[in-house]
Amino acid sequence: MPRSSSSRRSNKWARDTRELSFSLNGLRRTHDEPDGRWIVQSVRGNSSGKSYICPGCNQVLPASTAHVVAWRSDEEFGIGVGLDGRRHWHAACWRSRHRR
């Protein structure tokens, strides 16, 4: 019997976007910094296999490492930029970003 050409699973790209706080499994905080208002969320490591480039040190940041996700929440950009404008930082790079 031939296989069906259609997948039984739904296409993950066609799904609605999840709320960021649910997808990153951490508490969201707002920080008013000299370089603007930031929304910051700590993330536990996971086994997704993804990797990111930390904007603080330009090194690879595997998703399996606990890290910080941060994005600006300035008036001109609005809170809706969260999904597109978020950046994954090493926790130490995030804490020391003002000294660079």
N, C-alpha and C positions, 0 to 999 in steps of 0.2 A: 504494500500500500504506500503510495507517495506521501511525502510530508506536506503539510500545509505551508505555503510560503509566507503566511502572516504570523507574526509573533503574538503570543498570548499576553505578553507583558505590555503595559502601556509605554509609549515613548516618553522617556524622561525629559526630553527637550520640549514636549508639548504640554507638560504639566504646568500648573500655576506656580509662581515663585513663592517659596516659603518665607515667613517672617524671619528676618536675620537672627533674632535672638533665639529662635528655636533651632535653627540650623547650626549655630556655633556653640551651643550648650554652655553658655557662660552668662554672667550678669553684665548688663550694659550700664556704663557710667558716662556722665558728661563732664568734661574737663575744660575750664576756661584757661587758656594758655596765652602767652604773649603772641603766638602766631595764629591765634583764632580759637574758636570753640571746636573741640574734638569729641566725638563719641568713641569710647574705648570699650573693648570687650575682650576678656581673657578667654582663651580657648585651650581645652585639653587636647592632647594629641589624639589622632585617630588613624585608622589603617586605610584611609582612602587611596593612598599611593600618590597623592598630589604633592607637588613641591612649589614653593613660591620663592621669589627673590625679595629679601629684606631690603627696604629702601634705606635703612640706616647704614648697612655695611656692604650691600650688594652681593651678599653670599646666599647660597641656596638654603632655604628653610623648609625642611620636610614637614608634611602635615602631621607626621607622627610625633613631632616635638611640640610640647606646650608652648604657646606663643600668644601674642597680642594682635588683635585686629582693630584698626583705628581708621576713622574717616572724618573729614571736616563736616561741620554742621553750621556753616556760616549762613547768614541771611541771604546772600546773593545766590547761594547754591541750593539751600533748602535741605530738609532732612531726606528727601527722596533720592539723593545721590548715593545713599548708603550702599546699595548693592553694586553700583558701578565704580564708586570712588573708594571703596575700602582697600586697605593695604595691610598685609601681614608682616609683622615686625617680630624680631627676637625681643623678648621681654627686656633684656639689658640694653639693646639698641633703642627701644622706645624710651626707657628711662633716661638715657644719656643723649638724646637727640639735640638738646639745647647746647651741649658742649662742643658740638662739631663745627 
